[in-house]
Amino acid sequence: MNQAVLESKKNVVSEIQNKFTGSSSTVVAEYRGLSVAEVTELRRALMKENVELKVYKNTLASKAADAAGYGELSNVLTGPNAMAFGGDETGAARVMAKFAKKHKNLVLKGGIVEGKVVDLDTINALAALPNREGMLSMLLSVLQAPVSSFARVVKAVADAKPADGAAAPAESAPAAEAAEAK
């Protein structure tokens, strides 16, 4: 084989290996039967979540997976595959699963999450989770709930008791005048 071709393939393997190790999650999906317009739609949806979609030869991706320590990923690298490399753990899985529900030709296979090769069930479980901002919002609401409940109780107690120096509600003005006259 030509030395330039070998060097080119080594560079591609190195690129894929860097993407495997540099991304928080990778989702592998078979895209056979998707039109160019559908793939473009998928790419746009993934870009909104800062996820990159790439197509590599399975042999090169398999070599990169072995080199990165993800040899088990080779089991899903059959057929025409696209790989979504995400910056967060849920973004790629969420967008790919949502797209796969609308387009039956996109078949999710598995991937890598936080340095571990995962199966389709794990990808689907991750797809059900909200994004980072959504999770932080949920955490904040959980943390705020006890404080806001306590504040409402304190306000209700304060509203129920009369302030110091104010007349008691049972005492009427004529009764108070009669008491002063004596």
C-alpha positions in Angstrom: 0.0 0.0 0.0 1.1 3.5 -0.7 2.9 5.2 2.2 0.7 8.4 1.9 -2.4 6.3 2.1 -1.2 4.5 5.2 -0.2 7.8 6.8 -3.7 9.2 6.0 -5.4 6.2 7.6 -3.2 6.6 10.7 -4.2 10.2 11.0 -7.9 9.3 10.7 -7.5 6.6 13.4 -5.8 9.1 15.6 -8.6 11.6 15.0 -11.3 9.1 15.9 -9.3 8.0 19.0 -9.1 11.6 20.1 -12.8 12.1 19.6 -13.6 9.0 21.6 -11.4 10.1 24.5 -12.2 13.8 24.3 -16.0 13.6 24.2 -18.2 12.9 27.3 -20.5 10.7 25.2 -20.5 8.9 21.8 -23.6 7.4 20.2 -23.3 4.9 17.3 -26.2 4.7 15.0 -26.9 3.0 11.7 -28.3 5.6 9.2 -29.1 3.4 6.3 -32.1 4.6 4.4 -32.0 8.3 5.6 -32.2 10.9 2.9 -29.7 13.7 2.6 -32.3 16.1 3.8 -33.0 13.9 6.9 -29.2 13.6 7.7 -28.9 17.4 7.4 -31.9 17.9 9.7 -30.2 15.5 12.2 -26.9 17.4 12.0 -28.7 20.7 12.7 -30.5 19.3 15.7 -27.2 17.9 17.0 -25.4 21.2 16.4 -27.8 23.0 18.7 -26.7 20.6 21.5 -23.0 21.0 20.6 -22.8 17.5 19.3 -20.8 16.6 16.2 -22.0 13.9 13.8 -19.3 12.0 11.8 -19.2 9.0 9.5 -16.0 6.9 9.5 -15.1 3.6 8.0 -15.9 0.8 10.5 -12.4 -0.7 10.2 -10.7 2.6 11.1 -13.3 3.3 13.9 -12.7 -0.2 15.3 -8.9 0.3 15.3 -9.4 3.6 17.1 -11.7 2.1 19.6 -9.2 -0.6 20.4 -6.4 2.0 20.7 -8.6 4.1 23.1 -9.5 1.1 25.2 -13.0 0.6 24.0 -12.6 -2.7 22.1 -16.1 -3.8 23.0 -17.5 -1.0 20.7 -16.3 -3.0 17.7 -19.4 -5.3 18.2 -21.7 -2.5 17.0 -19.5 -1.2 14.2 -21.2 -3.1 11.3 -23.1 -1.5 8.5 -23.2 2.2 7.6 -22.7 3.9 11.0 -22.7 7.5 12.1 -21.1 8.6 15.4 -22.4 11.5 17.4 -19.7 13.0 19.7 -21.2 15.0 22.6 -19.8 17.5 25.1 -22.1 16.4 27.8 -23.3 12.9 28.8 -27.0 13.2 27.6 -27.0 15.6 24.6 -26.1 13.1 21.9 -28.3 10.3 23.2 -31.3 12.7 23.7 -31.2 14.2 20.2 -30.4 10.9 18.5 -33.2 9.0 20.3 -35.7 11.8 19.6 -34.8 11.8 15.9 -34.9 7.9 15.8 -38.5 8.0 17.0 -39.5 10.1 14.0 -37.3 8.4 11.5 -37.3 4.6 11.8 -34.3 4.3 9.4 -32.0 5.7 12.2 -31.2 2.8 14.4 -29.3 3.4 17.6 -26.8 0.7 18.5 -24.7 1.7 21.5 -21.9 4.0 22.4 -19.5 5.3 25.1 -20.5 7.3 28.1 -18.0 8.6 30.7 -15.3 6.2 29.5 -17.5 3.1 29.4 -18.9 1.2 26.5 -22.7 1.1 26.9 -25.6 -0.7 25.2 -28.8 0.5 23.6 -30.7 0.4 26.9 -28.3 2.7 28.6 -28.4 5.1 25.6 -32.2 5.2 25.8 -32.1 5.8 29.6 -29.8 8.7 29.1 -32.1 10.1 26.4 -34.8 10.4 28.9 -32.8 12.7 31.1 -32.9 16.5 30.6 -29.8 18.5 29.6 -27.4 20.0 32.1 -29.3 23.2 32.5 -32.5 21.3 33.1 -30.8 19.1 35.7 -29.4 22.2 37.5 -32.8 23.8 37.4 -34.4 20.7 39.0 -31.7 20.6 41.6 -32.2 24.3 42.4 -36.0 23.8 42.8 -35.4 20.9 45.1 -33.0 23.0 47.2 -35.3 26.0 47.3 -38.5 24.0 48.3 -37.8 23.7 52.0 -36.7 27.3 52.3 -39.7 28.7 50.5 -42.0 26.4 52.5 -40.5 27.7 55.8 -40.8 31.3 54.6 -44.6 30.8 53.9 -45.1 29.3 57.3 -43.3 32.2 59.0 -45.4 34.7 57.1 -48.6 32.9 58.0 -47.7 32.9 61.7 -46.7 36.6 61.5 -50.0 37.5 59.8 -52.0 35.6 62.4 -50.5 37.3 65.5 -51.2 41.0 66.1 -48.2 43.3 66.3 -47.1 44.6 69.7 -49.0 47.7 70.8 -52.0 47.1 68.6 -55.4 46.6 70.2 -56.5 43.0 70.7 -59.2 42.0 68.2 -61.7 41.1 71.0 -61.5 44.6 72.6 -63.8 47.1 71.1 -63.4 50.9 71.1 -66.4 51.7 73.5 -65.2 49.1 76.0 -61.7 50.7 76.0 -63.2 54.2 76.5 -65.2 52.9 79.5 -62.2 51.4 81.0 -60.3 54.7 80.8 -63.1 56.7 82.3 -63.0 54.7 85.5 
